[in-house]
């Protein structure tokens, strides 16, 4: 996700992972994606479970995470639907500006500025689906088609929040070589997004 200038052929493109900037001393740069090599060695948060599932016959990949938040589904949804809170789950987000008068609800569009791996990227983010109190999807309007879908399930004492991240795996031989790094990076950042959301809504 994101634009730095004119695009390269689709088969050579990679998707910026817009959940979090890279941290750490060693980086693997692959065109539009900068990955922390140490991510693969880090453990997921003790609060969050993350799994991955490839989509057959496609470069589309899915990462799923889940956590429990000590807040009502209504409170969690209100936070996820508020663009002013988007930096909680879109790490690296520097600015999110509504495009037009609509700032909430399905089809609300925003111009975004993100800093990822030392790069400043501009893109458009859209709320593509929404079920009040139940689910919301934030998606990239660019052709990489990244999306974050949050599903809320009320439970005694709080809400279980499931996050599904969909992204396009880099193609070609280079893509095959770096695919494990991409997957681990997305897993790490999905965990971070859920951790920040939980800490914001149910601080210990």
ABEGO torsion letter per residue (X at the ends): XEBAEBBBBAAABBBBBAABBBBEABBBBBEABBBBAAAAABBBBAABBBBBBBBBGBABBBBBBBBBBBBBAAAAAAAAABAAAAAAABBGBABBBBBEABABEBGBBBBBBBBBGGBBBBBBBBBABBBBGABBBBBBABAAGBBBBBBBBBBBGEBBBBBBBBBBBBBEAAAAAAAAAAAAAAAAAAAAAAAAAAAAABBX
